[in-house]
């Protein structure tokens, strides 16, 4: 199962950077086809506005929330380890649980489920599928949604698997040095990043969904790419002096918006989310804080917020992110459950006594946090934290 330890991911990301010269309608869920005001504006403003770096403001709100075990779900899941989880709406979660198999493809060693917190109903959606921490999840309703990563695409229609593709393996038949492949539903196109670790040459392409016709993007020394919307891609690359640049490229009219990032800042592992926000890591040197960047495609701004070291953290939902950080109290060596709100730049501590956290998700309204924690016996249990 995919490991989600920050240090490993962070060092792996740095290695790659320096190797180049990764039923109920939800009104707040934005479609990736929605107009993004900054990218589609006719304004002369061509750069993202980079706001001052700051430390997240922390407040303890744990007295207003209660944590309880989801005993029925734990019985149904038989306390199997969990890869990751996500809220489809305020009552339904999806998650992947280890299936006990030993497939060569590690992503097939979990099964994918949906669970209704209100009716205690568990549904198997897709055997042999793993939900990962870097997933971009597009929700139409609880029965219809899609999941995109840099290697795969899954479409659930009427609560059944409609499409499942390993786009990374498919791309390898057309491109020799594939590093990541991102599918976009609204334009039926693929965004491919190639990186030759020997020559240190890198290129990016936009192709049709069958990889039969490709357009090479006009950038060199690329280290990350990601879709912004159906018309724009984000390309992070290094100039000859080593400084990092973030380009927003329109694949239709070829217009480019260029943003020079601050010295020693990068656009590492960008993950889109609903609400038009892309989360990424922005520093090139590890430290005790987590250097989170939040690119708001609607406002055209980049916020740089550093947290106390946290692991794990949730996929973003409506501009919020749940996670765990180590307690600063000498008398408490457990982990603190927190919720970060990007609109206020504040962290609310929701619980102070969590041991062995493994995965976490926040509901669209921010009230519920479901998380998985382990124990010394190797068991994994679901818990819910919500308003009293």
C-alpha positions, -999 to +999 in steps of 0.1 A: +000+000+000+012+034-008+032+051+020+022+086+030+051+096+051+060+132+045+098+129+047+099+101+021+076+120-003+094+153+002+129+139-004+117+120-035+102+152-048+134+171-043+153+143-061+131+147-091+133+185-091+171+185-092+171+157-117+155+180-143+174+215-158+044+146-100-279+109-057-276+141-035-262+171-055-235+190-038-239+227-047-204+237-035-186+212-057-171+231-087-169+214-121-135+217-137-152+232-167-164+262-146-149+295-157-118+304-136-118+342-134-081+347-134-071+324-162-100+334-184-100+371-177-090+397-203-071+416-176-036+427-183-026+410-151-004+381-162+011+368-130-003+351-100-001+373-069+022+357-043+011+367-008+035+369+021+046+337+037+029+332+071+025+307+099-010+293+103-029+308+133-038+280+158-068+279+182-080+250+204-117+243+197-117+207+210-143+215+237-168+220+209-162+186+193-165+150+202-146+120+188-163+086+188-156+052+172-175+041+141-180+006+156-204-007+130-181+003+101-151-013+119-170-046+122-179-045+085-143-036+075-129-061+099-103-035+110-083-038+078-057-011+070-070+018+050-052+036+021-072+068+021-107+082+024-129+111+012-163+127+017-186+127-013-212+147+007-217+153+044-230+118+050-211+095+025-175+086+025-154+066+001-123+046+011-099+019+000-092-011+024-064-037+020-078-068+004-051-093+015-039-100-021-004-097-033-007-084-068+023-072-087+006-039-092+004-024-057-026-003-066-047-035-069-041-046-034-071-026-020-108-027-026-128+005-030-160+012-009-187+037-002-202+040+033-233+059+044-228+073+079-265+077+085-278+044+073-247+023+081-247+010+045-214-003+030-211-008-008-183-023-027-177+000-057-146-014-073-124-044-064-087-039-069-086-001-067-066+020-043-076+056-034-044+076-029-035+108-011-028+127-043-062+120-059-083+147-076-119+138-071-147+153-092-181+147-076-214+151-095-234+134-068-228+104-044-235+079-072-215+096-099-179+108-095-145+104-110-109+101-096-078+112-114-042+107-103-009+109-122-012+073-131-049+064-133-085+073-141-116+058-125-152+068-133-181+056-111-215+059-128-247+049-109-226+035-081-208+011-105-174+011-121-179+026-156-142+032-166-109+022-150-077+030-168-040+028-160-031+058-181+005+056-170+010+022-185-009+032-216+013+062-221+045+042-218+036+026-252+039+060-268+064+079-247+098+065-236+103+085-203+069+089-188+068+105-154+031+114-149-001+113-169-032+133-160-066+128-178-092+156-181-128+146-184-141+178-198-118+179-229-110+142-231-073+149-232-042+137-215-014+158-201+019+138-202+052+147-184+084+130-198+116+131-179+148+114-190+169+111-158+200+103-178+201+133-201+180+154-177+158+165-205+121+169-198+091+176-220+053+179-216+026+171-241-012+174-244-027+145-264-060+130-272-073+103-248-058+075-269-024+091-272-027+092-310-021+130-316+001+151-293+010+188-289+044+195-273+043+223-249+068+252-254+088+247-222+121+231-211+135+218-178+099+210-166+096+193-132+058+194-126+026+197-147-011+198-138-044+207-154-059+240-142-091+236-162-101+221-196-083+250-215-053+256-193-023+236-180+001+246-153+037+240-161+065+244-135+100+246-149+135+259-141+153+287-160+190+286-168+198+304-135+180+277-116+150+298-105+116+283-108+088+296-129+051+287-130+034+291-163-004+289-170-006+279-207-038+280-228-038+250-250-063+266-274-049+301-281-014+294-268-015+324-244+009+321-215+008+337-181+042+336-164+049+338-127+085+339-113+085+321-080+106+334-051+142+322-047+144+285-037+106+282-041+090+255-062+057+241-073+060+205-059+034+178-062+003+200-071-030+184-064-063+201-076-094+201-055-129+214-056-133+252-050-106+260-076-077+255-052-045+236-060-024+225-030+014+220-033+046+222-014+067+253-021+101+249-003+131+230-015+146+222+019+130+201+046+123+216+080+101+210+109+071+229+094+051+218+064+054+244+036+020+243+020+011+264-010-024+271-020-030+284-056-064+299-059-073+298-096-104+320-091-085+349-074-052+344-091-033+342-058-007+320-042-008+317-004+022+302+014+013+288+048+036+268+070+023+244+096+038+224+124+049+191+110+018+171+100+011+136+088-013+125+075-034+152+060-066+150+040-075+157+004-088+193+004-126+198+005-143+232+000-110+250+008-105+230+040-079+204+050-079+181+080-048+165+094-027+155+124+002+173+141+023+163+171+012+179+204+034+207+217+026+197+253+053+178+273+026+159+290+009+148+258+029+128+232-002+119+211-013+136+179-036+165+175-065+164+150-068+197+133-088+215+106-073+242+084-095+267+066-078+284+037-103+313+037-093+323+072-058+308+073-066+294+107-061+260+123-086+246+148-075+218+170-104+194+173-089+166+194-056+162+214-054+125+221-051+105+188-026+076+185-012+062+153-033+082+127-033+067+092-058+086+071-083+114+074-111+132+055-132+163+061-169+168+051-179+196+027-195+216+055-164+212+077-184+198+106-174+161+103-139+146+102-136+109+097-102+094+104-085+060+107-061+052+136-041+021+143-030+004+175-001-017+187-019-049+174-018-036+138-056-030+137-071+000+120-103+016+132-126+044+119-135+073+141-156+104+136-151+139+151-181+162+149-198+191+167-214+183+200 
